[in-house]
Amino acid sequence: MKRKFLITGDGSITIHLPEWNEQYHSKHGALAEARHVFISSGLHFLRNNNVDAPVRILEIGFGTGLNAFLTLLDSQLQGYEVEYTGVEAYPVSEEEIEKLNYAELASGSQDVFKRMHELPWEIPAELLPGFQLLKQKKFFSEINNTDTYHLVYFDAFGPRVQPELWTEEIFGKMFRAMKEGGVLVTYSAKGSVRRAMQAVGFEVERLPGPPGKREMLRAVKPS
Ligand SMILES: C[S@@+](CC[C@H](N)C(=O)[O-])C[C@H]1O[C@@H](n2cnc3c(N)ncnc32)[C@H](O)[C@@H]1O
């Protein structure tokens, strides 16, 4: 599928898919969305609730690696350990990675961002001390872990273009893959998404969304 680049509202770049009229991130700000939905409403919320170390995170849609990179920066700054698994069926190319300006805008190292993408797939590696990354090249439907993750960043393309990823079947997989008390966050606030999450056992709340979006969802696996 053809991919183009787009400068979003906060100056950060995202990938645009013209055939689907869909982006990897919000047009109103890729960096702002990632910080609000995944870091603040997910990672910081979880850490405020005394999670065990290392924090085990699953990302649904590793894509450009923006969420992984922001998580790495936060963990280095705050001094806690992370084991991060990013699942992705269609990795971005080296050429595409070079066009992304996240390291510069988030005051991180471009070398580390590049190294994150150069790490081999399927092998857990320590990107920086305390931050282990496992990139898995596979479909979300192939995720079969149980009782593994504290936090899920659910960052698939939207239900308008990939409705099959926002179903009870996929959220059931997430529920089983998570530990009790685990947290799942997503930018979508669609009623059918919320109901699919509730149907598999999550407790779901609507939260204020990132710039340009009224609401988002946070789901907790009850203890
Ligand atoms: C919204 S984008 C991810 C954005 C990413 N978190 C980032 O910060 O760049 C959704 C991602 O899911 C991937 N994807 C789409 N369908 C998939 C599937 N069925 N299984 C695995 N990956 C898929 C896409 O290639 C894309 O990278």
The ligand as an SDF file (V2000), in Angstrom:
LIG
                    3D

 27 29  0  0  0  0  0  0  0  0999 V2000
   -1.8140    3.0470   13.7850 C   0  0  0  0  0  0  0  0  0  0  0  0
   -0.4120    2.2270   13.1350 S   0  0  0  0  0  0  0  0  0  0  0  0
    0.7190    2.0470   14.4790 C   0  0  0  0  0  0  0  0  0  0  0  0
    1.2920    3.2500   15.0090 C   0  0  0  0  0  0  0  0  0  0  0  0
    2.4750    2.9310   15.8680 C   0  0  0  0  0  0  0  0  0  0  0  0
    2.0910    2.5720   17.2130 N   0  0  0  0  0  0  0  0  0  0  0  0
    3.3870    4.1050   15.8140 C   0  0  0  0  0  0  0  0  0  0  0  0
    3.5620    4.8070   16.8300 O   0  0  0  0  0  0  0  0  0  0  0  0
    3.9140    4.3450   14.7420 O   0  0  0  0  0  0  0  0  0  0  0  0
   -1.0030    0.5320   13.0910 C   0  0  0  0  0  0  0  0  0  0  0  0
    0.0890   -0.4810   12.8300 C   0  0  0  0  0  0  0  0  0  0  0  0
   -0.4770   -1.8010   12.8170 O   0  0  0  0  0  0  0  0  0  0  0  0
    0.1280   -2.5670   11.7750 C   0  0  0  0  0  0  0  0  0  0  0  0
   -0.8350   -3.6130   11.4130 N   0  0  0  0  0  0  0  0  0  0  0  0
   -1.9850   -3.4700   10.7060 C   0  0  0  0  0  0  0  0  0  0  0  0
   -2.6660   -4.6290   10.6840 N   0  0  0  0  0  0  0  0  0  0  0  0
   -1.9490   -5.5260   11.3920 C   0  0  0  0  0  0  0  0  0  0  0  0
   -2.1620   -6.8830   11.7760 C   0  0  0  0  0  0  0  0  0  0  0  0
   -3.2810   -7.5320   11.4280 N   0  0  0  0  0  0  0  0  0  0  0  0
   -1.2410   -7.4970   12.5210 N   0  0  0  0  0  0  0  0  0  0  0  0
   -0.0910   -6.8440   12.8880 C   0  0  0  0  0  0  0  0  0  0  0  0
    0.1750   -5.5460   12.5490 N   0  0  0  0  0  0  0  0  0  0  0  0
   -0.7600   -4.8910   11.8410 C   0  0  0  0  0  0  0  0  0  0  0  0
    0.3890   -1.5460   10.6960 C   0  0  0  0  0  0  0  0  0  0  0  0
    1.4000   -1.9590    9.8180 O   0  0  0  0  0  0  0  0  0  0  0  0
    0.7830   -0.3100   11.4850 C   0  0  0  0  0  0  0  0  0  0  0  0
    2.1620   -0.2390   11.6990 O   0  0  0  0  0  0  0  0  0  0  0  0
  1  2  1  0
  2  3  1  0
  2 10  1  0
  3  4  1  0
  4  5  1  0
  5  6  1  0
  5  7  1  0
  7  8  2  0
  7  9  1  0
 10 11  1  0
 11 12  1  0
 11 26  1  0
 12 13  1  0
 13 14  1  0
 13 24  1  0
 14 15  1  0
 14 23  1  0
 15 16  2  0
 16 17  1  0
 17 18  1  0
 17 23  2  0
 18 19  1  0
 18 20  2  0
 20 21  1  0
 21 22  2  0
 22 23  1  0
 24 25  1  0
 24 26  1  0
 26 27  1  0
M  CHG  2   2   1   9  -1
M  END
$$$$
